[in-house]
Amino acid sequence: MKEPNDEAKDKVMKIEEIVSDEEMNKSFENTNFGDRQPRVMIKDGINKVVQGYATGYTIECILIELGLTKKPRPRKIVITDKGYKYLKAVGMIKY
């Protein structure tokens, strides 16, 4: 039998619930990524962090500002719980 909190754990949030359009637009102000969509940049940036690749300084700062990643020490960036929820919401991870 499922506990009441089990459903909440299994629920996949919508990306807009994790990072609102307002938050995203504020973070991407005064940036120029050409025709790349901000949500695609966020997804790709988090995915690179998870895989251990460099993201580039601007997107790194945006991910930290949005609370999707953190930088506990120089030259090390890690994904936060919010970042995992975002990846799960866009279908990049299943757990």
C-alpha positions in Angstrom: 0.0 0.0 0.0 1.3 3.4 -1.0 1.9 6.1 1.7 0.4 9.5 1.1 3.9 11.0 0.5 4.8 8.4 -2.1 2.6 10.1 -4.8 4.3 13.4 -4.1 7.8 11.8 -4.6 6.7 10.1 -7.9 5.1 13.3 -9.3 7.1 14.8 -12.1 6.9 18.6 -11.8 6.4 20.9 -14.8 9.5 22.8 -15.7 7.6 26.1 -15.2 7.0 25.0 -11.6 10.7 24.6 -11.0 11.9 27.7 -12.9 9.3 30.2 -13.8 9.4 32.2 -17.0 9.9 35.3 -15.0 13.0 33.9 -13.2 14.3 32.5 -16.5 13.9 35.8 -18.4 15.5 37.8 -15.6 18.5 35.4 -15.6 18.9 35.6 -19.3 18.7 39.4 -19.5 21.6 41.0 -21.4 22.8 37.6 -22.7 23.1 36.6 -26.4 23.0 32.9 -27.2 21.8 33.5 -30.7 18.6 31.7 -31.7 19.0 29.1 -28.8 16.0 29.0 -26.5 16.7 29.6 -22.8 15.0 26.4 -21.6 17.2 24.4 -24.0 20.3 26.2 -22.7 19.2 25.4 -19.1 18.6 21.7 -19.9 21.8 21.3 -21.9 23.8 23.2 -19.2 22.5 21.0 -16.3 23.1 17.9 -18.5 26.7 18.9 -19.0 27.2 19.4 -15.3 25.8 16.0 -14.5 28.2 14.4 -17.1 31.2 16.4 -15.8 31.7 18.7 -18.8 32.3 22.4 -18.8 29.3 24.6 -19.5 30.8 28.0 -20.1 30.9 30.8 -17.6 27.7 32.6 -18.6 25.4 29.6 -18.4 27.2 28.4 -15.3 26.3 31.7 -13.6 22.7 31.4 -14.8 22.3 27.9 -13.5 23.7 29.0 -10.1 21.4 32.1 -10.0 18.4 29.8 -10.7 19.4 27.5 -7.9 19.9 24.5 -10.3 23.5 24.1 -9.6 26.0 25.3 -6.9 29.7 25.8 -6.7 30.9 24.4 -3.4 34.5 25.1 -4.2 36.5 26.6 -7.1 36.5 24.6 -10.3 33.8 22.3 -9.0 30.1 22.7 -9.9 27.4 20.3 -8.8 23.7 19.9 -9.5 21.2 20.7 -6.7 17.9 18.9 -5.9 16.1 21.6 -7.9 18.4 20.8 -10.9 17.6 17.1 -10.6 13.8 18.0 -10.6 14.4 20.1 -13.7 16.2 17.2 -15.6 13.4 14.8 -14.5 10.7 17.3 -15.7 12.3 17.5 -19.2 12.7 13.8 -19.4 16.5 13.6 -19.2 16.5 11.3 -16.2 13.9 8.7 -15.0 14.7 8.4 -11.3 
